[in-house]
Amino acid sequence: MELERVRPLVLRGTFHAYELAALVAAARYVVESAPAEVPREALDQLTRLLADYDQQVRELATT
């Protein structure tokens, strides 16, 4: 994995497919089975992030 700062609040990440798959799987696990103490806002952000990821994967599949 490699991270690069593009702007103060923008990072660019380069991942091997298995690294990204592990991160996405962990995010899905948290969204689906998070304990009650995980803030709702954090779960909402992860849910949106996963939806964006899924959309990008669909777009990659059509190119």
N, CA, C, O and CB atoms as a CASP TS submission, in Angstrom:
PFRMAT TS
TARGET T0000
AUTHOR 0000-0000-0000
METHOD Language model
MODEL 1
PARENT N/A
ATOM      1  N   MET     1       0.841  -1.155   0.000  1.00  0.00           N
ATOM      2  CA  MET     1       0.000   0.000   0.000  1.00  0.00           C
ATOM      3  C   MET     1       0.895   1.229   0.000  1.00  0.00           C
ATOM      4  O   MET     1       1.952   1.253   0.630  1.00  0.00           O
ATOM      5  CB  MET     1      -0.962  -0.008   1.205  1.00  0.00           C
ATOM      6  N   GLU     2       0.449   2.239  -0.716  1.00  0.00           N
ATOM      7  CA  GLU     2       1.174   3.507  -0.752  1.00  0.00           C
ATOM      8  C   GLU     2       0.160   4.639  -0.666  1.00  0.00           C
ATOM      9  O   GLU     2      -0.850   4.630  -1.370  1.00  0.00           O
ATOM     10  CB  GLU     2       2.048   3.631  -2.046  1.00  0.00           C
ATOM     11  N   LEU     3       0.429   5.609   0.192  1.00  0.00           N
ATOM     12  CA  LEU     3      -0.428   6.787   0.318  1.00  0.00           C
ATOM     13  C   LEU     3       0.359   8.021  -0.090  1.00  0.00           C
ATOM     14  O   LEU     3       1.550   8.146   0.195  1.00  0.00           O
ATOM     15  CB  LEU     3      -0.969   6.935   1.766  1.00  0.00           C
ATOM     16  N   GLU     4      -0.332   8.921  -0.760  1.00  0.00           N
ATOM     17  CA  GLU     4       0.288  10.171  -1.219  1.00  0.00           C
ATOM     18  C   GLU     4      -0.663  11.317  -0.889  1.00  0.00           C
ATOM     19  O   GLU     4      -1.864  11.221  -1.142  1.00  0.00           O
ATOM     20  CB  GLU     4       0.606  10.125  -2.764  1.00  0.00           C
ATOM     21  N   ARG     5      -0.136  12.390  -0.331  1.00  0.00           N
ATOM     22  CA  ARG     5      -0.955  13.569  -0.051  1.00  0.00           C
ATOM     23  C   ARG     5      -1.012  14.416  -1.317  1.00  0.00           C
ATOM     24  O   ARG     5       0.015  14.888  -1.806  1.00  0.00           O
ATOM     25  CB  ARG     5      -0.381  14.394   1.159  1.00  0.00           C
ATOM     26  N   VAL     6      -2.220  14.604  -1.841  1.00  0.00           N
ATOM     27  CA  VAL     6      -2.427  15.396  -3.050  1.00  0.00           C
ATOM     28  C   VAL     6      -2.672  16.851  -2.673  1.00  0.00           C
ATOM     29  O   VAL     6      -2.113  17.766  -3.278  1.00  0.00           O
ATOM     30  CB  VAL     6      -3.611  14.841  -3.878  1.00  0.00           C
ATOM     31  N   ARG     7      -3.512  17.050  -1.671  1.00  0.00           N
ATOM     32  CA  ARG     7      -3.813  18.355  -1.087  1.00  0.00           C
ATOM     33  C   ARG     7      -3.975  18.130   0.408  1.00  0.00           C
ATOM     34  O   ARG     7      -3.990  16.978   0.842  1.00  0.00           O
ATOM     35  CB  ARG     7      -5.111  19.009  -1.726  1.00  0.00           C
ATOM     36  N   PRO     8      -4.093  19.164   1.202  1.00  0.00           N
ATOM     37  CA  PRO     8      -4.155  18.972   2.650  1.00  0.00           C
ATOM     38  C   PRO     8      -5.193  17.938   3.116  1.00  0.00           C
ATOM     39  O   PRO     8      -4.919  17.181   4.047  1.00  0.00           O
ATOM     40  CB  PRO     8      -4.450  20.281   3.301  1.00  0.00           C
ATOM     41  N   LEU     9      -6.361  17.894   2.495  1.00  0.00           N
ATOM     42  CA  LEU     9      -7.384  16.947   2.924  1.00  0.00           C
ATOM     43  C   LEU     9      -7.689  15.874   1.888  1.00  0.00           C
ATOM     44  O   LEU     9      -8.713  15.197   1.974  1.00  0.00           O
ATOM     45  CB  LEU     9      -8.639  17.683   3.257  1.00  0.00           C
ATOM     46  N   VAL    10      -6.808  15.719   0.915  1.00  0.00           N
ATOM     47  CA  VAL    10      -7.011  14.728  -0.152  1.00  0.00           C
ATOM     48  C   VAL    10      -5.792  13.811  -0.216  1.00  0.00           C
ATOM     49  O   VAL    10      -4.658  14.261  -0.377  1.00  0.00           O
ATOM     50  CB  VAL    10      -7.251  15.427  -1.536  1.00  0.00           C
ATOM     51  N   LEU    11      -6.062  12.504  -0.084  1.00  0.00           N
ATOM     52  CA  LEU    11      -5.010  11.503  -0.189  1.00  0.00           C
ATOM     53  C   LEU    11      -5.295  10.616  -1.395  1.00  0.00           C
ATOM     54  O   LEU    11      -6.450  10.400  -1.763  1.00  0.00           O
ATOM     55  CB  LEU    11      -4.907  10.658   1.113  1.00  0.00           C
ATOM     56  N   ARG    12      -4.233  10.108  -2.000  1.00  0.00           N
ATOM     57  CA  ARG    12      -4.357   9.136  -3.077  1.00  0.00           C
ATOM     58  C   ARG    12      -3.711   7.851  -2.573  1.00  0.00           C
ATOM     59  O   ARG    12      -2.583   7.856  -2.080  1.00  0.00           O
ATOM     60  CB  ARG    12      -3.687   9.646  -4.420  1.00  0.00           C
ATOM     61  N   GLY    13      -4.446   6.756  -2.708  1.00  0.00           N
ATOM     62  CA  GLY    13      -3.934   5.473  -2.258  1.00  0.00           C
ATOM     63  C   GLY    13      -3.729   4.523  -3.417  1.00  0.00           C
ATOM     64  O   GLY    13      -4.539   4.473  -4.343  1.00  0.00           O
ATOM     65  N   THR    14      -2.655   3.776  -3.365  1.00  0.00           N
ATOM     66  CA  THR    14      -2.382   2.721  -4.334  1.00  0.00           C
ATOM     67  C   THR    14      -2.326   1.422  -3.544  1.00  0.00           C
ATOM     68  O   THR    14      -1.508   1.271  -2.637  1.00  0.00           O
ATOM     69  CB  THR    14      -1.038   2.981  -5.140  1.00  0.00           C
ATOM     70  N   PHE    15      -3.206   0.481  -3.897  1.00  0.00           N
ATOM     71  CA  PHE    15      -3.329  -0.769  -3.160  1.00  0.00           C
ATOM     72  C   PHE    15      -3.211  -1.958  -4.101  1.00  0.00           C
ATOM     73  O   PHE    15      -3.567  -1.857  -5.275  1.00  0.00           O
ATOM     74  CB  PHE    15      -4.659  -0.820  -2.403  1.00  0.00           C
ATOM     75  N   HIS    16      -2.720  -3.069  -3.603  1.00  0.00           N
ATOM     76  CA  HIS    16      -2.882  -4.337  -4.297  1.00  0.00           C
ATOM     77  C   HIS    16      -4.347  -4.717  -4.116  1.00  0.00           C
ATOM     78  O   HIS    16      -4.976  -4.318  -3.136  1.00  0.00           O
ATOM     79  CB  HIS    16      -1.893  -5.462  -3.743  1.00  0.00           C
ATOM     80  N   ALA    17      -4.881  -5.471  -5.037  1.00  0.00           N
ATOM     81  CA  ALA    17      -6.298  -5.845  -4.965  1.00  0.00           C
ATOM     82  C   ALA    17      -6.629  -6.524  -3.640  1.00  0.00           C
ATOM     83  O   ALA    17      -7.683  -6.254  -3.065  1.00  0.00           O
ATOM     84  CB  ALA    17      -6.665  -6.770  -6.130  1.00  0.00           C
ATOM     85  N   TYR    18      -5.766  -7.389  -3.148  1.00  0.00           N
ATOM     86  CA  TYR    18      -6.060  -8.094  -1.895  1.00  0.00           C
ATOM     87  C   TYR    18      -6.053  -7.144  -0.692  1.00  0.00           C
ATOM     88  O   TYR    18      -6.782  -7.371   0.274  1.00  0.00           O
ATOM     89  CB  TYR    18      -5.044  -9.218  -1.673  1.00  0.00           C
ATOM     90  N   GLU    19      -5.246  -6.093  -0.739  1.00  0.00           N
ATOM     91  CA  GLU    19      -5.234  -5.116   0.358  1.00  0.00           C
ATOM     92  C   GLU    19      -6.552  -4.352   0.392  1.00  0.00           C
ATOM     93  O   GLU    19      -7.154  -4.174   1.451  1.00  0.00           O
ATOM     94  CB  GLU    19      -4.046  -4.132   0.209  1.00  0.00           C
ATOM     95  N   LEU    20      -6.990  -3.906  -0.777  1.00  0.00           N
ATOM     96  CA  LEU    20      -8.252  -3.185  -0.844  1.00  0.00           C
ATOM     97  C   LEU    20      -9.406  -4.101  -0.467  1.00  0.00           C
ATOM     98  O   LEU    20     -10.331  -3.678   0.226  1.00  0.00           O
ATOM     99  CB  LEU    20      -8.466  -2.602  -2.246  1.00  0.00           C
ATOM    100  N   ALA    21      -9.364  -5.346  -0.913  1.00  0.00           N
ATOM    101  CA  ALA    21     -10.420  -6.300  -0.570  1.00  0.00           C
ATOM    102  C   ALA    21     -10.505  -6.501   0.942  1.00  0.00           C
ATOM    103  O   ALA    21     -11.603  -6.602   1.490  1.00  0.00           O
ATOM    104  CB  ALA    21     -10.172  -7.648  -1.269  1.00  0.00           C
ATOM    105  N   ALA    22      -9.370  -6.558   1.614  1.00  0.00           N
ATOM    106  CA  ALA    22      -9.366  -6.723   3.075  1.00  0.00           C
ATOM    107  C   ALA    22      -9.985  -5.516   3.768  1.00  0.00           C
ATOM    108  O   ALA    22     -10.753  -5.672   4.717  1.00  0.00           O
ATOM    109  CB  ALA    22      -7.935  -6.942   3.588  1.00  0.00           C
ATOM    110  N   LEU    23      -9.656  -4.315   3.301  1.00  0.00           N
ATOM    111  CA  LEU    23     -10.232  -3.101   3.892  1.00  0.00           C
ATOM    112  C   LEU    23     -11.742  -3.031   3.671  1.00  0.00           C
ATOM    113  O   LEU    23     -12.494  -2.679   4.579  1.00  0.00           O
ATOM    114  CB  LEU    23      -9.564  -1.855   3.302  1.00  0.00           C
ATOM    115  N   VAL    24     -12.175  -3.369   2.460  1.00  0.00           N
ATOM    116  CA  VAL    24     -13.604  -3.327   2.152  1.00  0.00           C
ATOM    117  C   VAL    24     -14.348  -4.387   2.959  1.00  0.00           C
ATOM    118  O   VAL    24     -15.433  -4.118   3.474  1.00  0.00           O
ATOM    119  CB  VAL    24     -13.843  -3.535   0.640  1.00  0.00           C
ATOM    120  N   ALA    25     -13.785  -5.576   3.074  1.00  0.00           N
ATOM    121  CA  ALA    25     -14.422  -6.630   3.864  1.00  0.00           C
ATOM    122  C   ALA    25     -14.554  -6.210   5.329  1.00  0.00           C
ATOM    123  O   ALA    25     -15.580  -6.463   5.959  1.00  0.00           O
ATOM    124  CB  ALA    25     -13.619  -7.937   3.757  1.00  0.00           C
ATOM    125  N   ALA    26     -13.531  -5.580   5.859  1.00  0.00           N
ATOM    126  CA  ALA    26     -13.588  -5.111   7.250  1.00  0.00           C
ATOM    127  C   ALA    26     -14.662  -4.035   7.416  1.00  0.00           C
ATOM    128  O   ALA    26     -15.393  -4.036   8.407  1.00  0.00           O
ATOM    129  CB  ALA    26     -12.215  -4.561   7.692  1.00  0.00           C
ATOM    130  N   ALA    27     -14.758  -3.129   6.461  1.00  0.00           N
ATOM    131  CA  ALA    27     -15.788  -2.083   6.528  1.00  0.00           C
ATOM    132  C   ALA    27     -17.179  -2.701   6.464  1.00  0.00           C
ATOM    133  O   ALA    27     -18.071  -2.291   7.206  1.00  0.00           O
ATOM    134  CB  ALA    27     -15.607  -1.062   5.381  1.00  0.00           C
ATOM    135  N   ARG    28     -17.378  -3.693   5.577  1.00  0.00           N
ATOM    136  CA  ARG    28     -18.688  -4.359   5.490  1.00  0.00           C
ATOM    137  C   ARG    28     -19.024  -5.070   6.797  1.00  0.00           C
ATOM    138  O   ARG    28     -20.168  -5.037   7.251  1.00  0.00           O
ATOM    139  CB  ARG    28     -18.706  -5.367   4.320  1.00  0.00           C
ATOM    140  N   TYR    29     -18.037  -5.705   7.392  1.00  0.00           N
ATOM    141  CA  TYR    29     -18.249  -6.394   8.667  1.00  0.00           C
ATOM    142  C   TYR    29     -18.704  -5.418   9.750  1.00  0.00           C
ATOM    143  O   TYR    29     -19.640  -5.701  10.497  1.00  0.00           O
ATOM    144  CB  TYR    29     -16.965  -7.108   9.109  1.00  0.00           C
ATOM    145  N   VAL    30     -18.041  -4.280   9.827  1.00  0.00           N
ATOM    146  CA  VAL    30     -18.400  -3.281  10.839  1.00  0.00           C
ATOM    147  C   VAL    30     -19.819  -2.772  10.603  1.00  0.00           C
ATOM    148  O   VAL    30     -20.601  -2.665  11.548  1.00  0.00           O
ATOM    149  CB  VAL    30     -17.399  -2.103  10.823  1.00  0.00           C
ATOM    150  N   VAL    31     -20.160  -2.457   9.360  1.00  0.00           N
ATOM    151  CA  VAL    31     -21.499  -1.937   9.060  1.00  0.00           C
ATOM    152  C   VAL    31     -22.571  -2.967   9.423  1.00  0.00           C
ATOM    153  O   VAL    31     -23.627  -2.611   9.945  1.00  0.00           O
ATOM    154  CB  VAL    31     -21.610  -1.556   7.563  1.00  0.00           C
ATOM    155  N   GLU    32     -22.298  -4.240   9.145  1.00  0.00           N
ATOM    156  CA  GLU    32     -23.299  -5.277   9.351  1.00  0.00           C
ATOM    157  C   GLU    32     -23.405  -5.761  10.790  1.00  0.00           C
ATOM    158  O   GLU    32     -24.459  -6.253  11.191  1.00  0.00           O
ATOM    159  CB  GLU    32     -22.998  -6.430   8.471  1.00  0.00           C
ATOM    160  N   SER    33     -22.343  -5.635  11.573  1.00  0.00           N
ATOM    161  CA  SER    33     -22.387  -6.225  12.910  1.00  0.00           C
ATOM    162  C   SER    33     -21.695  -5.378  13.974  1.00  0.00           C
ATOM    163  O   SER    33     -21.122  -5.908  14.926  1.00  0.00           O
ATOM    164  CB  SER    33     -21.761  -7.585  12.877  1.00  0.00           C
ATOM    165  N   ALA    34     -21.754  -4.078  13.807  1.00  0.00           N
ATOM    166  CA  ALA    34     -21.078  -3.193  14.757  1.00  0.00           C
ATOM    167  C   ALA    34     -21.784  -3.218  16.113  1.00  0.00           C
ATOM    168  O   ALA    34     -23.012  -3.269  16.179  1.00  0.00           O
ATOM    169  CB  ALA    34     -21.024  -1.753  14.210  1.00  0.00           C
ATOM    170  N   PRO    35     -21.009  -3.183  17.182  1.00  0.00           N
ATOM    171  CA  PRO    35     -21.622  -3.075  18.499  1.00  0.00           C
ATOM    172  C   PRO    35     -22.302  -1.716  18.664  1.00  0.00           C
ATOM    173  O   PRO    35     -22.022  -0.770  17.928  1.00  0.00           O
ATOM    174  CB  PRO    35     -20.570  -3.285  19.601  1.00  0.00           C
ATOM    175  N   ALA    36     -23.181  -1.643  19.623  1.00  0.00           N
ATOM    176  CA  ALA    36     -23.994  -0.442  19.835  1.00  0.00           C
ATOM    177  C   ALA    36     -23.164   0.808  20.111  1.00  0.00           C
ATOM    178  O   ALA    36     -23.624   1.917  19.841  1.00  0.00           O
ATOM    179  CB  ALA    36     -24.944  -0.668  20.980  1.00  0.00           C
ATOM    180  N   GLU    37     -21.960   0.657  20.640  1.00  0.00           N
ATOM    181  CA  GLU    37     -21.157   1.842  20.985  1.00  0.00           C
ATOM    182  C   GLU    37     -20.515   2.518  19.772  1.00  0.00           C
ATOM    183  O   GLU    37     -19.954   3.606  19.904  1.00  0.00           O
ATOM    184  CB  GLU    37     -20.075   1.453  21.963  1.00  0.00           C
ATOM    185  N   VAL    38     -20.589   1.892  18.594  1.00  0.00           N
ATOM    186  CA  VAL    38     -20.066   2.547  17.386  1.00  0.00           C
ATOM    187  C   VAL    38     -21.058   3.639  16.996  1.00  0.00           C
ATOM    188  O   VAL    38     -22.240   3.357  16.801  1.00  0.00           O
ATOM    189  CB  VAL    38     -19.852   1.511  16.199  1.00  0.00           C
ATOM    190  N   PRO    39     -20.594   4.874  16.880  1.00  0.00           N
ATOM    191  CA  PRO    39     -21.509   5.979  16.579  1.00  0.00           C
ATOM    192  C   PRO    39     -22.243   5.784  15.248  1.00  0.00           C
ATOM    193  O   PRO    39     -21.660   5.327  14.265  1.00  0.00           O
ATOM    194  CB  PRO    39     -20.742   7.293  16.551  1.00  0.00           C
ATOM    195  N   ARG    40     -23.513   6.134  15.236  1.00  0.00           N
ATOM    196  CA  ARG    40     -24.345   6.013  14.036  1.00  0.00           C
ATOM    197  C   ARG    40     -23.721   6.783  12.874  1.00  0.00           C
ATOM    198  O   ARG    40     -23.746   6.320  11.734  1.00  0.00           O
ATOM    199  CB  ARG    40     -25.775   6.526  14.312  1.00  0.00           C
ATOM    200  N   GLU    41     -23.163   7.961  13.163  1.00  0.00           N
ATOM    201  CA  GLU    41     -22.546   8.779  12.114  1.00  0.00           C
ATOM    202  C   GLU    41     -21.396   8.033  11.434  1.00  0.00           C
ATOM    203  O   GLU    41     -21.238   8.112  10.215  1.00  0.00           O
ATOM    204  CB  GLU    41     -22.038  10.105  12.703  1.00  0.00           C
ATOM    205  N   ALA    42     -20.602   7.318  12.211  1.00  0.00           N
ATOM    206  CA  ALA    42     -19.496   6.545  11.636  1.00  0.00           C
ATOM    207  C   ALA    42     -20.032   5.428  10.745  1.00  0.00           C
ATOM    208  O   ALA    42     -19.482   5.176   9.673  1.00  0.00           O
ATOM    209  CB  ALA    42     -18.605   5.955  12.752  1.00  0.00           C
ATOM    210  N   LEU    43     -21.088   4.766  11.171  1.00  0.00           N
ATOM    211  CA  LEU    43     -21.692   3.706  10.354  1.00  0.00           C
ATOM    212  C   LEU    43     -22.290   4.274   9.074  1.00  0.00           C
ATOM    213  O   LEU    43     -22.196   3.657   8.012  1.00  0.00           O
ATOM    214  CB  LEU    43     -22.773   2.964  11.151  1.00  0.00           C
ATOM    215  N   ASP    44     -22.902   5.444   9.174  1.00  0.00           N
ATOM    216  CA  ASP    44     -23.461   6.088   7.983  1.00  0.00           C
ATOM    217  C   ASP    44     -22.360   6.443   6.983  1.00  0.00           C
ATOM    218  O   ASP    44     -22.529   6.263   5.777  1.00  0.00           O
ATOM    219  CB  ASP    44     -24.245   7.353   8.376  1.00  0.00           C
ATOM    220  N   GLN    45     -21.236   6.945   7.487  1.00  0.00           N
ATOM    221  CA  GLN    45     -20.107   7.279   6.602  1.00  0.00           C
ATOM    222  C   GLN    45     -19.557   6.034   5.920  1.00  0.00           C
ATOM    223  O   GLN    45     -19.258   6.056   4.726  1.00  0.00           O
ATOM    224  CB  GLN    45     -18.989   7.975   7.395  1.00  0.00           C
ATOM    225  N   LEU    46     -19.424   4.949   6.678  1.00  0.00           N
ATOM    226  CA  LEU    46     -18.938   3.700   6.094  1.00  0.00           C
ATOM    227  C   LEU    46     -19.921   3.164   5.054  1.00  0.00           C
ATOM    228  O   LEU    46     -19.511   2.649   4.014  1.00  0.00           O
ATOM    229  CB  LEU    46     -18.704   2.650   7.191  1.00  0.00           C
ATOM    230  N   THR    47     -21.210   3.286   5.336  1.00  0.00           N
ATOM    231  CA  THR    47     -22.229   2.822   4.398  1.00  0.00           C
ATOM    232  C   THR    47     -22.138   3.595   3.092  1.00  0.00           C
ATOM    233  O   THR    47     -22.216   3.002   2.015  1.00  0.00           O
ATOM    234  CB  THR    47     -23.633   2.966   5.005  1.00  0.00           C
ATOM    235  N   ARG    48     -21.973   4.907   3.172  1.00  0.00           N
ATOM    236  CA  ARG    48     -21.828   5.730   1.960  1.00  0.00           C
ATOM    237  C   ARG    48     -20.540   5.383   1.220  1.00  0.00           C
ATOM    238  O   ARG    48     -20.532   5.294  -0.008  1.00  0.00           O
ATOM    239  CB  ARG    48     -21.841   7.233   2.318  1.00  0.00           C
ATOM    240  N   LEU    49     -19.465   5.189   1.956  1.00  0.00           N
ATOM    241  CA  LEU    49     -18.194   4.822   1.345  1.00  0.00           C
ATOM    242  C   LEU    49     -18.323   3.502   0.589  1.00  0.00           C
ATOM    243  O   LEU    49     -17.822   3.381  -0.529  1.00  0.00           O
ATOM    244  CB  LEU    49     -17.095   4.722   2.413  1.00  0.00           C
ATOM    245  N   LEU    50     -18.982   2.521   1.178  1.00  0.00           N
ATOM    246  CA  LEU    50     -19.164   1.227   0.519  1.00  0.00           C
ATOM    247  C   LEU    50     -20.052   1.352  -0.713  1.00  0.00           C
ATOM    248  O   LEU    50     -19.807   0.689  -1.720  1.00  0.00           O
ATOM    249  CB  LEU    50     -19.763   0.214   1.493  1.00  0.00           C
ATOM    250  N   ALA    51     -21.070   2.186  -0.643  1.00  0.00           N
ATOM    251  CA  ALA    51     -21.924   2.402  -1.812  1.00  0.00           C
ATOM    252  C   ALA    51     -21.115   3.027  -2.946  1.00  0.00           C
ATOM    253  O   ALA    51     -21.257   2.630  -4.103  1.00  0.00           O
ATOM    254  CB  ALA    51     -23.129   3.303  -1.450  1.00  0.00           C
ATOM    255  N   ASP    52     -20.276   3.994  -2.621  1.00  0.00           N
ATOM    256  CA  ASP    52     -19.406   4.610  -3.633  1.00  0.00           C
ATOM    257  C   ASP    52     -18.436   3.588  -4.214  1.00  0.00           C
ATOM    258  O   ASP    52     -18.218   3.548  -5.425  1.00  0.00           O
ATOM    259  CB  ASP    52     -18.624   5.791  -3.028  1.00  0.00           C
ATOM    260  N   TYR    53     -17.860   2.769  -3.356  1.00  0.00           N
ATOM    261  CA  TYR    53     -16.938   1.721  -3.807  1.00  0.00           C
ATOM    262  C   TYR    53     -17.649   0.763  -4.765  1.00  0.00           C
ATOM    263  O   TYR    53     -17.127   0.449  -5.835  1.00  0.00           O
ATOM    264  CB  TYR    53     -16.362   0.941  -2.597  1.00  0.00           C
ATOM    265  N   ASP    54     -18.839   0.301  -4.377  1.00  0.00           N
ATOM    266  CA  ASP    54     -19.600  -0.621  -5.220  1.00  0.00           C
ATOM    267  C   ASP    54     -19.897  -0.001  -6.579  1.00  0.00           C
ATOM    268  O   ASP    54     -19.814  -0.681  -7.603  1.00  0.00           O
ATOM    269  CB  ASP    54     -20.907  -1.023  -4.529  1.00  0.00           C
ATOM    270  N   GLN    55     -20.243   1.282  -6.597  1.00  0.00           N
ATOM    271  CA  GLN    55     -20.515   1.975  -7.860  1.00  0.00           C
ATOM    272  C   GLN    55     -19.266   2.031  -8.730  1.00  0.00           C
ATOM    273  O   GLN    55     -19.340   1.794  -9.936  1.00  0.00           O
ATOM    274  CB  GLN    55     -21.034   3.397  -7.595  1.00  0.00           C
ATOM    275  N   GLN    56     -18.138   2.338  -8.140  1.00  0.00           N
ATOM    276  CA  GLN    56     -16.891   2.402  -8.895  1.00  0.00           C
ATOM    277  C   GLN    56     -16.511   1.029  -9.462  1.00  0.00           C
ATOM    278  O   GLN    56     -16.019   0.936 -10.587  1.00  0.00           O
ATOM    279  CB  GLN    56     -15.764   2.935  -8.005  1.00  0.00           C
ATOM    280  N   VAL    57     -16.738  -0.027  -8.689  1.00  0.00           N
ATOM    281  CA  VAL    57     -16.436  -1.379  -9.174  1.00  0.00           C
ATOM    282  C   VAL    57     -17.335  -1.717 -10.358  1.00  0.00           C
ATOM    283  O   VAL    57     -16.871  -2.302 -11.337  1.00  0.00           O
ATOM    284  CB  VAL    57     -16.615  -2.425  -8.043  1.00  0.00           C
ATOM    285  N   ARG    58     -18.621  -1.356 -10.281  1.00  0.00           N
ATOM    286  CA  ARG    58     -19.527  -1.595 -11.408  1.00  0.00           C
ATOM    287  C   ARG    58     -19.052  -0.857 -12.652  1.00  0.00           C
ATOM    288  O   ARG    58     -19.093  -1.405 -13.754  1.00  0.00           O
ATOM    289  CB  ARG    58     -20.958  -1.161 -11.052  1.00  0.00           C
ATOM    290  N   GLU    59     -18.603   0.382 -12.482  1.00  0.00           N
ATOM    291  CA  GLU    59     -18.112   1.161 -13.628  1.00  0.00           C
ATOM    292  C   GLU    59     -16.838   0.544 -14.211  1.00  0.00           C
ATOM    293  O   GLU    59     -16.662   0.531 -15.429  1.00  0.00           O
ATOM    294  CB  GLU    59     -17.845   2.622 -13.209  1.00  0.00           C
ATOM    295  N   LEU    60     -15.966   0.043 -13.370  1.00  0.00           N
ATOM    296  CA  LEU    60     -14.748  -0.617 -13.863  1.00  0.00           C
ATOM    297  C   LEU    60     -15.091  -1.862 -14.665  1.00  0.00           C
ATOM    298  O   LEU    60     -14.412  -2.181 -15.641  1.00  0.00           O
ATOM    299  CB  LEU    60     -13.822  -0.985 -12.695  1.00  0.00           C
ATOM    300  N   ALA    61     -16.140  -2.565 -14.259  1.00  0.00           N
ATOM    301  CA  ALA    61     -16.532  -3.788 -14.941  1.00  0.00           C
ATOM    302  C   ALA    61     -17.065  -3.541 -16.338  1.00  0.00           C
ATOM    303  O   ALA    61     -17.063  -4.445 -17.173  1.00  0.00           O
ATOM    304  CB  ALA    61     -17.561  -4.509 -14.136  1.00  0.00           C
ATOM    305  N   THR    62     -17.526  -2.316 -16.602  1.00  0.00           N
ATOM    306  CA  THR    62     -18.095  -2.013 -17.916  1.00  0.00           C
ATOM    307  C   THR    62     -17.074  -1.393 -18.858  1.00  0.00           C
ATOM    308  O   THR    62     -17.388  -1.138 -20.021  1.00  0.00           O
ATOM    309  CB  THR    62     -19.279  -1.082 -17.768  1.00  0.00           C
ATOM    310  N   THR    63     -15.855  -1.146 -18.378  1.00  0.00           N
ATOM    311  CA  THR    63     -14.844  -0.546 -19.242  1.00  0.00           C
ATOM    312  C   THR    63     -13.840  -1.558 -19.709  1.00  0.00           C
ATOM    313  O   THR    63     -12.917  -1.217 -20.448  1.00  0.00           O
ATOM    314  CB  THR    63     -14.139   0.574 -18.534  1.00  0.00           C
TER
END
